[in-house]
Amino acid sequence: MGIELTKEAERRRTFAIISHPDAGKTTLTEKLLLYANAIHLAGSVKARRTSRHAVSDWMTMERERGISVTSSVLQFEHQSRVLNLLDTPGHADFSEDTYRTLAAVDSAVMLMDHSKGVEPRTKKLFDVCRLRKVPVITFMNKLDRAGLDPIELIDDVSSQLDLRCAPLFWPVGMGRNFKGVVEIATGDFLLFNAEAHGTTAILADRVPWKDAKDRVGAAEFDKVEEDLELIREAGETYDPAAFLRGELSPVFWGSAMSNFGVETLLDYLAREAARPSGRTTEDHIRIEPEEDRFSGFVFKIQANMNPRHRDRIAFLRVVSGCFHKGMEVKLARTKESLRLARPQSFMAQERASVEEAYPGDIVGLHDTGKLRVGDTLSTGSLLRFSGIPRFAPEFFGRMRLRDPLKRKQLDTGLEQLAYEGVVQVFFSPKEGPQSAVLGAVGVLQFEVLKERLKNEYSVDAIFENLPYRHARWIIGEERSVAWLRAGSSFKVLDDRNGQPVLLCETSWTIDYALEKAPGNLELFDIEPL
């Protein structure tokens, strides 16, 4: 088993695509699948207005609005590698789902619109990758449109993200004058064919760059020559080890919509992206992929992926050992034994039964309500990997029923959807679920909640905004927490794990609480683990 396990783990590449909204993330996802022969016809973003939609977006809201609001898992093979692509929400209001997903990957593709450079959400997601030491590959997109000068763009990324950038290719022109890219290591010129793009895979023609002057024009040829000389003299040299340490990012250029540059990015992901890494337990024990004992953690739960069956799927990242269908594992949080029947792999909404899975793979487990985001499953002795934190919500409200007789369905829906991470729920232990205050990182989460309550739980409710703007998890002595709970100036509720949380309208309340509370008191904007 040891040799086979090591071999299979080495074949895996698990990555996510991160970007600012509208950078082309869903389009790039489609085209990676297309070039890997995982699909035969790509549904472009514009095609969502018709009956064909992007395969990674399956929720009704996603199809109607043409945005990604949930993560999906896509497994496919390329060049004898097994690639697990975790497609993350593009909309900023669903950033918490993206944070959880980044805990389950080993590499990330940072997609940028080359006309805009580093945008706010790009920077925030990159910071999460840096925090987790996830290696990042940069793909400059939309080269068939006018954009920033390549040298300026590289400088922008390097300075704003404090990231060394090593271009593996260099663009020749842009917009209507985009001619292709030069591969720096080989000196090959990959030609862009503006007519050969769209829904089918097209492989770029290659010619020696030194022979391309007549094709690109003397002025453009000389400009690129100057850029290449500057890169060779003053630019970063690509270092695979520095990339895997998260210190350096290889840079690619292309147009996902036009299929250009996708092939070279896909080849690089299969060849150079980080292999599965181990994870550290709460006891500071490092579990490596090659260990024979099985272990994994739940990073996402999604209910009703198939509305006809009202199922609930927990997404498990395999950390070590070999997963077998029907195996018995231990759930560290409850110390309960579970038999993992009917495991599945995914190609967006399409599913396939899983007999075995290896480190780096993502397995879908049918969940009866026993699993939570952050749970660790393992064989042998109990293991608990460091958990996946929740971030403090910035918007708050409550649901008011149109039909009071639907209270039980509402409570059930809020409980299940909160465990998925659609929203966070806070309530008073004395008053129970009827006191529930809902928190979200973005307001669009409340729209998703309302729609799913109606479609999946037959609950028609009215959302009402609440004035709170800050939430802080409370750690302190009992007298400190009791003082907060007793004060009329403070709203203290419990989260789903019984952890007290302070809700307030202004940051002044936070400062006042820290200054006046008796005993030792700490307030956190990330859930303490």
N, C-alpha and C positions, 0 to 999 in steps of 0.2 A: 504493500500500500504506500510506503514512504516514497519510492521512486515515482510511482504513478501520480501520487498527490502533488509532488513537487513539479512534475511535468505539466499537469493540468493547471495548477496555479500559475505557472509561468506563461501559459497561453492566454490568461485573462487580462483584459484591459478595461477598467471601469472608470468612466468619466462623465462629466456633466458639461453643458454649455451655459455660460453665464453672459449676460449682456444687459444693456439698457433697453427699455421697450423700443420696438420698431427698428432694431439693428439688423433684423433678419434671422433671428434664432430658429424659428420654426421652419423657415425655408432651408437653412443649413442642415437642420436635422433630417428633413426629407431627402436632401441631396446626398447626404452621407449614406442613407439607406439605399438610395438608388444606385450609387457607385459600388456598393457592397453586394449588389444584386439581391438585397433583402426585399425590395419592391421593384416592380417593373414600370410603374408610371407614377411620377411625383405629382401630388396635388399642390399647386402653388398657393400662396396666400390669397391672390385674387380669385382663385377658383373656388374659394369658400362661398362665394355668392351663388354658386350653382350647387349641384347635388354632390360634387366631389369636395371633400374636406381633407385637411392635413391629417395623416393617420395618427399622429401623436395627440391630437385634440379630440376628445370624445364626449365631453359634457355638452349638454344642450346650450348652455350659456356661451361656451367657447365657440361652438359652431355658428351661433347667431351673431356674436360680436366680433369674431375673427381674432380673439386673443387667447392666450394660454393662461389659465388660472389654477391649474393643478399639475403636479408632476406625473409623468408616465415613464414606464420602463420599456426599453427597446433592446432586445438581445439579438445579435447577428454575428456572422463570421466573415473575416476578411484576412487573406494571406495566412491561413491556418491559425489565426488568433480568434478568440471569442471576445467580442466587444459588447460591453454592457453600457448603453447610453441612457443616462437619466436626464430626461427632458424636463426642465424646470419652468415654473411660471415666469412669463416675461413681465407681467404687470407688477409694479412696485407694491401694490396693496397686498400681494401674496408673498412677500419676501420671506416670511417665517417658514413657509413650505420649502423655499429654496435653501434656507439655512440648514434645515434638517437634512435635506438631500445632500448637501455638500459634506455632511458627516459620513456619508456612505460611499464616497468616490475616492479615487487615488490620483486623478488628474482632472484638470478643467480646461476647456477651450474658452478663452475670453474673446468674445466676438465684438468688434467695433465697427461702427459706421465711419469710414475714413474721412467723411466730410465734417465730422463733429468731434473726433478725438475722444478723450476720456470724459465720460458723462457721469453725473452724480451716482446713479445706481451701479454703474460699472465699478466705480471706486469702492463703494460700500461692499459689493460682492467680492471684489478682489481682497479687501481687508479680511473678510471671513476666510478666504483661501489662505491668506498669509498666516492668520491665526492658527489654522490647522495644518500649515506647512504643506499645502497641496500644490504640486507643480502646475504651472499655468502656461498654456500655449496661446499665442495671440494670432487671431485671424482678422486682418483688415478687409472689411467687406465693402461691396458696392463700388468697386473700382471703375465700373462702366458708367459712373456718374462723376461729376466734377467734385473735387475734394481738396484736402489740405496737401501741401507739399510733403512728400514722403519723409524727408529729413526732419521737417518740423514735427510731423506726427510721431516719429520715433522719439524725438526729444520730449514731446508732450507726455508720452507714456512713461518715459524714464524718470522725468522730474516729478510728475504728479503722483506716481505710484511707487517711486523710489525702487524701480525695478530695472535691472540690466536687460537690454533687448538685443537679441542677435538675429538679424534678418537672415533667413535661409534663401529667400528669393527677393528680387527687387523689381518694382513695377516699371513698365515702360509706357508712359503716358497715362491719361485718365479721362474719364468721360467719353465723349465721342472719339477722342484720339487714343483711347486705351488700346494698346497693341499686344499686351501679354506681360510675361515676367521673365526675368533672367534668373536661373538657378546659380547661385553664387559659387557653390562648390564645384560644379561641373562646367560652368560656362555655357550651358544650353539655354536657348531662347524658346520658351513655350508660347506659341502663338494663340492669341485670342481671336476666335471666329464669332463675330457678332450675330451671324445668321444661324449658327449651329448651337442652339441652346434651348432650354425649356424643360420638357417633361422626360426626355430620354438622355442617357449618359453619352457624352461625347468626349473622346480622349484628345487632348491638345497635341498638335504637331510640334516636333522639336527640330530645331536647326541650330548650328553653332552661332553664338552671339556675334562673333567676329565677322560672320557673313551676312548679318541682318541689316546692315546700314541702308541698303536700297529698300528694304521692307518698311522700316520705321521712319526714314528720313534722316538727313544728315544732322539737323539741329537736335532732334530728340535723341539720336544715337550719341552725340557728343555730351549732352546733358547727363544721360545715364552713365556714360563712361566716367564723368567727373564724380557722380554720386558713388559709383562702385569703388573708385580710387579712394575717396574719403572714408568709406566704410572699411576698406582693407587697412587703412592707416590708423584711423582713430576709432573705428567701431568695435563692438564687442565680438569676440570670437566664440562661436558656438562650442559649448562644453556640456556634454550629456550629463556628467555628474553634477554640475552646477544647476542644470535644469531640474534634475530629480530632487535636489535639495531645496528647490523653490527659490533659488537666487537669481536665475536667468530665464528669460522667456524667448523661445524661438518664434520668429515672426513670419507669417504667411500673408499673401495678398491674393485677392480674387473677387469673384462675384457669385454668390450662392445662387441668386436668381438665374444667372446665365450659365450656371454649372462650371464656371471656370475657377480653378484652384482647389476644388473639392477633392479631386482625386489625389493630389499631392498631400493634402491635409490628412486624408483617410489613411494613406500609406504610412505617414509619419506616426499617426496614432497607433496603428497596429505594430509598428516596428519599435518606436521609442517611448511611448507613453508609459507611465509608471506601472509596474506590476503590482499585484495586491500587496498591501502592507498589513502589518499586525496592528493590534489595538492594546491599549493599556487598561487594566482593571482599576477599580476604585482602591484596591490594595497595592497599587503600583507594580503589578506583575505584568510583564509584556507577553502577550500571546501572539506567536508568529503563525503565518499561514501553514507552514509545513508540519505543525504539530498534529498528531494523529487524532486527538480528541476534537470532536465537532464543537464549534461555538459560532454564534452570530448574534446580531442585535436588530431590533425592529426600529426603523427610522421613519416609517410612514404607515398610516392606516387609512384605508379608503372604503367607505360603505357604498353599497349599491352601484358598483361598477357595471353590473348587469341588472338593470331595473326589473327585469322579468323574474329574477331569482332573489332579489333583495339580499345579496350576499355582502360579506364584510371581509376584506382582504388586508392582511398585515404584510408589509414588505420587509423581508429579512435580508440583511447583508451577511453573507457567509464570511466569517473571519478566518477560521481554521478548520482543518479536517475535511471530511467528505460528508455531505448531506445525502441521506438515503430516504426515499419515499417510505412513509410508515414508521420512521425511527422514533424512539422515545427519548425525550429530552427533559431537562429540568428548567423551570422558570424561576430565576433567581429571586425575583421580587416576592413571590408567594411560596417558594419552595415546592411548588406543585409539579407533578410529572405530566407531560403532555405527549400525545402521539400525533405526529405531524402527517396526517392523511391528506390526500388530494392536493399536493403542492403543485404550483403552476409557474411557468415562465410566460413572458409577455412580449407581444409585438403590438404595443398600444392596447386596443380593445381586444385583439385576438389573443387567445391563450393556448398553451400546450401543456400537457401533463409532464411533470419533472420526475425522472427516476433517480437522478443523481445531480448534485451541484457541488462546485468547488469554490475555494476562496476567491472572492471578487464577484461571484455570481449574486444575483438578486432573485430570491424565491418568494412567490406569493403564497401565503398560508391562509386557509379558511379559518376565520376567527369567530368564535362564539361569544366574544365579549371579554375574554380572559386576558388578552394582550393589550399593552399600552406602548405608546411611542417611548423608546429608550430601553425597553425590556431586553434582557440578555437571556438567550437560550443556549444550553450546552449539555454535553454528556459528561459523566464523571462528577467531580465535585462542583459545587455552585460557583458561578462566575458572575461578576457584575462589571461590565465595561462602564467607563465614565459616561454619564448620561448625555442626552441631547437637551440643551437648555431651551426654555421659552424666553422670549423677549417681552419686555413691558409693552402692553398695548398703549395706543395713543388716542383711541376713539372708544366711546362707551355708549351703551344703550340697554334697552330691555325689550322683550317681545310681549305685546298685549294681545290676548286671544280675542278673536271675533266671536268664537263659540266657547264659553267656559267649560263645556263638557269635554273639550279636547285637551284638558290639562295633562292627563297622563301621557298622551301622545307627544305633547310639547316637551314634557320632562324627559321622556325617552329620547326624543330627537336631539335635544340640547346635550344630553349626556354623551350620546354616541358621536355626534359631530364635534363636540369639544375634545374627545379623545383622539379624533382624527387630526385636530389642530385647525379646523375651520375657524373657530373662535375660541376665546378663553372664557370660562364661566367662573364667576365669584359669587358666593352667597353667604348669608348668615347661618351658622349652625343651628341657631334657635328657630329661625323662620323657615329653613329648608329651601327646596327648589323654587318656591314662589317668590323668594327674595332675589332671584338670580339677576346679576348684573353681567352683561356681556361686554367683553373687551376685544379689540382687534387692532392690528398694526395698520390696516387700511380700511376705508369705509366700504370698498367694494366687497369685502368679506361679508358684510352684513347682507348685501344683496344676494350673494351666493347662499348664505344661511337661510334667508327667507324663501328662496326658490326651492332649495332642497327640502326644507320643512314641508312645503306645500306638495311637492312632487313625490317625495319618498315617505312622508309620515302623515299625509292628508291633514296637515295643520295650516290653516289660513290665519296668519298673525300680522299685526301691525307693529312695525319697528318704531320705537320712540327713542330719540337721542337723550343722553344724560350729559350734564355739564362737566364731568370729570375729564381731565386732560393728562393726568399722570398716574402711574401705578408703580408702587415700590414694594418688593417682597421684604418682609420684616424678620430680622434676626436679632434677638435680644433676650434679656432676662424676663422672667414672667411678670415682674412688676412693671417693666417698661411696656410690654405688650398690653397689660391690663390698663395702664394709664392711657394708652392710645385708644383702646376700645371704649373707655369710659368718657373720653372727651367729646364734647358736642362739636368741636371744630374738625373732627376727624371721622372718616368713613373707613372702618376696618372690616373687611370680609375675608373669607377663607377661599383658597383655590381648591381645585379638585383633589389635591393631596393633603388638604388640611393645613396648608401653610398660610399664615396670616399675611394679608396684602393691604397696604394703605392706598386708598384712592383719594385724589384731591384735584382741585381745579387749578391751582397755581403752584409753582415751584417754591413759593414763599412758605407754604404749609410744610413742605419737606424740610426746609431749613429750620423752621420753628420746632418741628418735632424732634429733630436731631439735637437742637440746643436745649430744649426744656425737659425732655423725657428723663425720668429718674433711671439710674442704673446704666448699663451698657446697651446701646441701641445702634443697629446698622440697618440701612435701607439699600436695596439692590434693584437695578433695572434689568437684571437677568436673573432668572429663577435660580436660587441656591440649590446645589445638587449634593 
